[in-house]
């Protein structure tokens, strides 16, 4: 079983997956990109690494029982894709708290309102494999419990159940 946990930056992916009670090893892809030197450069405008997606895919190849998380995770083969969602105002607040610029925070909030990650996940994996979890008013332990339900097959797919388009 391969489970991808993805979402716009600031939705709580790393925090929630650090609290999971699962037999699957948890891989933080952003850490792998850094440690394995899978970056092809730096996006100066955003202040972030540009990942070599082919290298990451090759690294993941053959890891069949794994849960991996990143805002890029939906771009890789997975049996189930969990898309964490949060209200755009929460995204702005969370990203500011971790030191991101206002422009980066608002760019990510807009991306969340436009369902960018969800749309990409559904496009690649289909609605039958995508599970949305709204993290806005949930603590990390509650979000982790919902992810555990997806892993255990106790939750139905739920793509398209969360919308923040009115924020725009």
Steps between C-alpha positions, in 0.01 A plus 500: 500500500635838395334802658579857397414785737497830316357848521584865467785614726356585841229233511682294764648208305828464687350565843219247452715228344750530784216395733375200303462161661558278197712204401593679177830685507441875469720684250521879486582558133624856553768359732588233241534767230751682720691200637524317166575824315201460267475876442576642157524856628325768702190695407631842605155662486352250744815415694450127454684208348401372157467122525623253241169314480648212298768442764240503778278257306795268445590518871140410592487218245498163674384641832163328506396532862554866579323822589665806353414864551576824320314764305639302202392152619196479272734505199620146576341156477279423799205277586337770712556874500407706804462871421514715810304823464479817711319830472718751313502736801644213706760436229612865515516493880691170518752596231564841657558328835772286345666803344376499140455834325154648453526450124582130542225456759238664279614311190446173688165620640383579148619159381296341781188700408539389137532129596833471315641202691162325513450545125845363424443203733165414342640544151780250568329253736123532441228581750490139623848532653489853646401584859459861614547596864425854615759590764375854570339433837669170583808438708789293366398189696148511355641546149739208558205285611315583176808407295521172695136431403592547132799265535280239672233523228243632749424820311336549161666709228387860525644716222311825450345529846696808611475840330654836574420670168296766682826621661603643162 
